[in-house]
Amino acid sequence: MSGSLIWNGTKSYFSKLLLSQESSHDQAYISAAKFINEWRTGKQSFAQETSGSTGKPKTIHISRAQMIASAQRTAKTLNLEKNISALLCINPEFIGGKMMLVRAMEFDWNLTLVCPSSNPEEYLEEDQKFSFAALVPLQLERMLTTDKGRKQLNNIESIIVGGAPISAQLEKEIQSLSTQVFNTYGMTETVSHIALKPMNGMNKSDLFTVLDGILVETDYRNCLRIKADVTLNEWIQTNDVVELKGRQFKWLGRADFVINSGGIKIHLDQLENQLSQLLATEVVLLKKTHPQLGETYVAAIVNKNDSTIETIKSVIESSLTKYYKPNELFLIDTLPRTASGKIDRIALYEKLNIQKH
């Protein structure tokens, strides 16, 4: 184990990292150091909170063998060699952050750890170079807003982005980067990603490609099922509706994020993306009961361009048929988010004083 963790410019080899160093450091370092030391002792099972991708959030146990299998698969797929430099700027408490630590320890990487924040730019030197990094969409979006952030992103050879959906607007902005950007598909139950989608460059695609050794199928709802060594060779049932084409699939949305409005079935994930692209800003849709239609939805729109409700309503009405139009529009400055960077819809219901469907 000749790799190292770099924190605030100080390099500590994984094999020599001491728990006694924790007291004077940030929570991100404490979490990383604790996991590294547990791994180094040969611990075989790790408790991990799920995000709710396959049901209600819960604590599951992931084996060391599952984590190693996932790390090896990622390294092979992305041609990540030993002794490279990598960046960890997502929370090491979550599976995405833990898997960056496992990859670094298994392949002797020099891993730079910075405080998890919505914009890692402030913790990085402008000319720092990395072979690999993992980001959440919000971090990528914020870094793309400045010249310094763009330069930092282009100094990374390969970036994986996951943990939350990538909006149509962010996908458009990604095209300006020279670095390779991959959207990931996976969850805690699959020990990080099991499929990748190139977001830019010559191989840009609308489809996720399933990694080698992963079995996939769909159920009667066209929801994805996954089986591999990372799931202990048991089928994992998701609520993600997909269009499966051999070893590739197109993500259509979540089965539990569909409404029946007056007999019209509306996939809110797809509509959310369509409206984000149309309005060139973040749009979040929330389910709402309706006395006549049964179900409808409201739209919360991040007001980036000082638009008015009337202007936005006019744009939407000229683009959507009446069956797909929102019941109500809300302009907001920012979206509430969870610790992992996902949009906190429960908090948004409360913020807008809407009764949860």
N, C-alpha and C positions, 0 to 999 in steps of 0.2 A: 504494500500500500504506500506507494511513493508520491501520490498526488498531494495537493495542498489546498487549504482554505485561506483565501486572502480577504482580510477584513480591515478596513481603514488603512490600507497600505501595508499591513503586517501579515506576513506569510507564516502559516503554521501547518506543518505536515499532518495529514490525517492520522498517521500512526503515533503522533506525539501530542495531539490536542488534549488538553487537560480540562476536566470539569471545574477545577479551581479557578480557571480563567473567566468563568461565567459572570461573577458578581458585578463586574464593572462594565458590562456590555449591554447593548440593546437587546430587546426581546428576540429579534430575528437571529442574532448570534447565539443567544442562549438556547433557542429551539434547535438550531443547526448543530451546535456543539453537543447537546444532549443526544440527538439522534445519531451523530457520528460515533460517539462513545458507546452507545448501545450496539450499534452495528459492529464496531471493532471488537466487542466482547463475544461476538458470535451469536447474539440473540436471534432466535428463529421465528418469532411472531411479533407483529406490531399492531396495536390498536389504532384505528383510523376512523374519523367521522366521515360519513358520506354526505354528499351535497343534496341528495334527494332526486337524482336523475332516474332511479329505478323505483322510487316510492318515497315514503317518509324518511327524513334523515335519521340515521342510526349509526351505531358503532359496530364496525366489522373488524375482523382480524385478518391481516395480510401476512403471508409467510415470506421469509427471506428468499426462498426459491422463486416465488412469484415475482418479486421485485427484481431479482437478477435476470430472470427470463425477459421481463419487460425492458430492462436496461440494455441487454444484449440485442434485442430486436430493434430498438431505436438506433443503436450505434451501427448496426449492419445496414439498416435501411438508408440512413443518411450519411453513411461512410465516415462516421466519426471515429477518428483514430485515437490511439493512446497519447497521453502527454499534451493534449491540446489545452488551450485556454477557453474557459466558458464563463458565462455570467448568470448568476442566480439573483433575480430581483423580485421574484414572487415569494409568497409566504412559505417558509419551510414547514409550517404546521400542516399545510394541505398536501395532497398526494402529488401534485405537480412539482412542488418544491422539494419534497422528500425524494422524488425520483431523480431530480437533478443531482442531489447529494449522492444517491446510489450510483448513478452513472459516473460521477466524478471519482468515487472511491474504487469502483470496479475497473475503471480504465485509466486511473492515475492522472486525472485532469488537474490543472491548476484552476480552481473555481473561485471567482471573485464574488463575494456576497455583499449586497448593499441592502439598505433598509427597504422593505416593501412599501412602495408608495404609488400613487396614481401617475407619477412622472419620475422615472429613474434618472432622467437627464441630470438632475441637480446633484446626484451622487457620483457621476462619472466624469472623467477627464474627456475633453473633446476628441483627443487623438487615441484613446484607448481602443485596442483591437481585440476581438474575440472570434473564435471559430464557431461558437454555438451559444444560443441564449433561448430562454423560454419567457414569454410575456403573456399577459392577459390583454384583451382588446383595448381596454381603457388606457393602459400604459402605452401601447403602440399609437393610439389616437393622439394622446397628449404629446408624445415625442415628435410626431409628425407636424406639429404646429409651429416649430421653431427650426431655424437653420442649424443650430447646434444639435438639436435632437435628430434631425435627418442625417447629419454627418455621422453621429454616433451609431445610428441604425445601419448605415452603409458600411460601417467599420466592423460589422458582424457578418460572418460568411453565411450562416444559416440561422433562421429564427423560426421557432414553433410558437403558434398563438392558439390559446385555448382557454377553457374555463367559462366562456360565455360566447354567445353568437357574435359573429362579425357582421356589422351593418353594411348595407350597400354603399353608403358613403365612405366608410373606412376601406372597404375593398377597392373602391375607386382610387383612394389616396395611396394605397399600397403599391399601385402600378408605377409610382414615381421612384420607387426604391430599386437599387441595383442588387441588394442582398436578396437571397432566396427566402421567401416567406411561405410557411406551410400552416394551414389551419388544421388543428387536431380534432379527432373525434374519439372520445373515451370518457371514462368516469372513474370514480374511486374503486368501484367493484371490478373494473377491468385493469386496475393498477396503472392508471394513466392511459395514453392513447393506444388505439388498436387500428386506426386508419388515419391517413394524411391526405390533404388536398393542397396541391400547389396553387398559391394565390397570385403569382406573377411570373413573368419570364416566359420562355419558350414553351414550357410544359404546363402553363396555367390551365386549370380545369374547373368545371362545375361539380365534378364527382370526387368523392373520397375513394381512395384505393386502400383496400384492406391489406394489412401487413402480412408477410409470410407466416404460416403456422396458425393463423386465426380462422376459425370456421364461423360463417354467418348464414343466417336464414331469416325469413320473416314469418310472423304468425298470421292469423286470419284477418287482423287489422292492418296488415303490412307494416307492423312494428318490428324493429330489428331484434334478433336474438344472437348472442355471441357465446362462443365456446373456445377455450384454448388453455394452455398451461397457466396463463395468468388468471384464469377463473377456476383453477383446479379441475379443469376438464368437465365442468358443469355448465349447463346452459344458463346464461344471464338474460333475463327478459327486460327489454327497455320499453319505454313509452314513445320512442322516436319513430315516426312514420317515415319510411324511406321508399325510394324506387330502386330496387336491387337489380343490378345488371352484372351477373357473374361475380367478379371480385371487386366490383365498384358499386357505389350507391350514391344517390342524391338524397340529401336530407330535406324532407318536406315540412317537418314541424312535429310538435308533440301531440299525441293523441288526446291528451287532456287539455289542450289549448285550442279546441274547436268549439264553435257555437252553432246552434241550430236556430236561426233567426227567421221566423215566419216560414219555416220549411226549407230555407236555404242554408246549406252547410258551408260555414266559412272557416278556413284554416287561418287563425289569427297570426301565426308565425310568418306565413307567406305574405299576408296583407301588411303586417308590421314592416317587413323588409321593403315591400313595394312603396309604402308611404314614406319611409325614410329616404328612399332613393328619389322619390318625387319631390319631396320638400327639402332635400339636401341637409337634413339634420336628424337627430335621434328622435324616434317616435316609439312610444310604448303604448300598447293597447291593453285595456283591462275589461274583463267580462262584466256584464251587468244584466240583471233581470229586467224584463220589460212586460208590462201587463197584457199587451196584445201580441207581441212577437215571440214571447217566451224568453228569448235571450237577445241581447244586443251587446255593443261594446262602446267604450269611450276612448278617446285618443289623447294622451299626454305628449305634448310636443315641446322639445327644447327650443327656446326662442333665440337663435343665433343671429338673426338678421333684423331684429326689431320689427318683425312682421306683426300684423294685427290678425285677430280672429277672423275678421271679414275677408282679408286677403287669402288666408290659408283655406278658409271654407270655400272660396271661389275656385282655388286651384284643385281642391279635392273633388268638388262637384263637377268640374269639367273633365275629370279623369276616371271617376268611379261611377258605376251604375247605382241606382238608388238603394238596391238591396245590400250593397257593400259599404255604404257611407256610415261614418260614426254617428252615434246618437248624440254625442256631445264632445266638444273640443276644449282642451285646457292648455294654456301656454305656461311653461315653467322655466325657471332659470337653470336648475340642475336636477339630475335624477338621483334618488337615494340608492345606495349600493350596499351590498353585503361585504363582509371582510374579504371575500375572495374576488370581488370586483363585479359580481353579477348584479343586475338590476334587482332591487328589493321591491317586489311588487306589493307585498303586504304593507310596507311603509308608504308606498305611493298611494294605495287605497286610502290610508289614514290622512296623508298629506292633502289629498283632494277631497276628503270628507265623503267618500263614496262607500256604500255598503258592499262588502266583499261578496261576490257571487257564490 
